Amino acid sequence: MQDYSLYAGCWVALDEDGSVAGVGATPEEAGRAGRLARPKARLQLAHITSQAPYLALPQWPLALLRPLSADRRVWLVGGAVRDLLLGRPPHDWDFAVERDAAGLARRVANALDGAYVLLDAERDTARAILEDPLSHTPVTLDFASLREETLERDLAARDFTLNAMALTPEGELLDPTGGQRDLAARCVRVTTPASFTQDPARLLRAVRTAAELGFQIEPQTLALLRRHVPAIETVAAERIRPELLRILQTEPATTTLRQLEQLGLLARVLPEIAALRQVSQSAPHHYANVLDHSYAVLSATEALQAHLRGREPLPTQTREVAAPSWAWTSLQAALLPHQTALLAYLAEPVTYESTRADLLRWGALFHDAGKAGARTVDAQGLTHFYGHNAQSEALVQERFTALRFAARAQHFVGTLVNAHMRLTTLSDAPEVTRRAVYRFFHDTGDAGVAVVLLSLADILAVFGPRLEREYWQRVLRSAGALLAGAFTRSETVIAPPRLLNGHDLQALGIPPGPALGALLEQLREAQAAGEIQTREEAEAFVRAAREAAAAAGT
């Protein structure tokens, strides 16, 4: 918890880590001072009250509620209060309202030119989506009427004590269950022994919340959690999916997943992943079972993303992979020319709830899921997993369908796991030709760059400390050729402008049908390979193909 007591009675501009970037007597003064001091930072205005000197009250959106909610009582509740107490910028704004929460949400949206969404008419829950005037980013405010007769009883019915606090727009803090105590102790504690019975989704939320905050689950709460693990199977997939998405966003995600496994939750929400603990594998794999290998690939993926952001990976991530330090150094050097493009690529959303970076982690977790069904042992006692990539893709389709993932996310991750060995195959060739680059991205599409990153992480985890320099340099050269194709030579070797279209081919005597489409693709590939550069050469290519077909009698 940060001490803001020196700024009591003042407005401040807070950086993303909660540090003070500017101070003023008004929000405008604090904003100007903050922007001068840190022009590139994402700032948030806050007022420091005398009632709670350690608590920064954001000007946005709390202050705007004062005139709009004068006819009813309203409180900021849940994770936002917790984050304010921890000195963290809140990301979720949840308000408890004395009555007519939907009406207040509509009033807020109308007054500030935002969007209004009715979430649940029966439970009087609605949302206002506004634009933060300082950062110009969307802000989501959720409003819900009290579920109990009083605010105190409403808070006591919530999941954990650290989420059962409320804050008035004037800065008065209400904490009936001891949330501040548990924040200080850095523990997650249920508000009541019936918490997991009331909502079994809290079983996953407890693990996720502790991981996100770097807290521990309080011992009695942990005992209750273990007792109620089977109840997670009663929770709708639509509620499990967002918890799993956030779990895989934690750092390091492998630590969180190992806790889920140890508690018995992993086997119930991702049984195909938990089952990999029992699947053994032989050399060259550094890990004896597939699950530990999958954890290592996920750690390598996290470490790779950290390097791209210019940060040092967590010690647990590099330790999990166990690759030599020179392997990481050479990897950074190979990725450096494409760093900006890679960061932009990974940050791009695939669905409303997942970026490419998010789904890359899912690909790491599922890339070998099919090995359980593909395992064979030859006469020499060596283990093989022929066709496991296709089986892994089938398991992705099955699990992602069950969890109600969007089709685009399912396709993206399915492509990742099916193609994750392509880089290894390319690295066995003397060079990566233009034709090979074209075929790679023709098959992998939007997921192609992520496939390269997953493959690099997989190779690091497969060999670990046994990785050989010469082989790794070959892999990096191949990866570099693919990334260059994606980011600097795309219009030449991946998506060259068409020299001829279907109408042109018909004019040259090629009838409509599958053969025409196949010929167009052959033409595009030859163009990408640099064998055809002009329209005349393309027409000659088509005529030659037509004559060859006629000679063959087709």
Helices and strands as residue ranges (DSSP letters): G 5-7, E 11-14, E 20-24, H 27-37, E 44-48, E 56-58, I 59-63, H 64-68, E 74-77, H 79-85, E 93-97, H 101-111, E 115-120, E 125-131, E 138-145, H 151-156, G 161-163, E 166-167, E 173-174, H 179-185, E 187-188, H 195-198, H 202-213, E 216-217, H 219-228, G 229-234, H 237-247, H 253-263, H 266-269, H 271-274, G 275-278, H 290-308, H 315-321, H 325-335, G 336-338, H 339-347, E 349-351, E 354-355, H 356-366, H 371-374, E 376-377, E 383-384, H 388-402, H 407-419, H 422-427, H 434-444, G 445-447, H 448-463, G 464-466, H 469-487, I 490-494, H 502-507, H 514-528, H 535-552
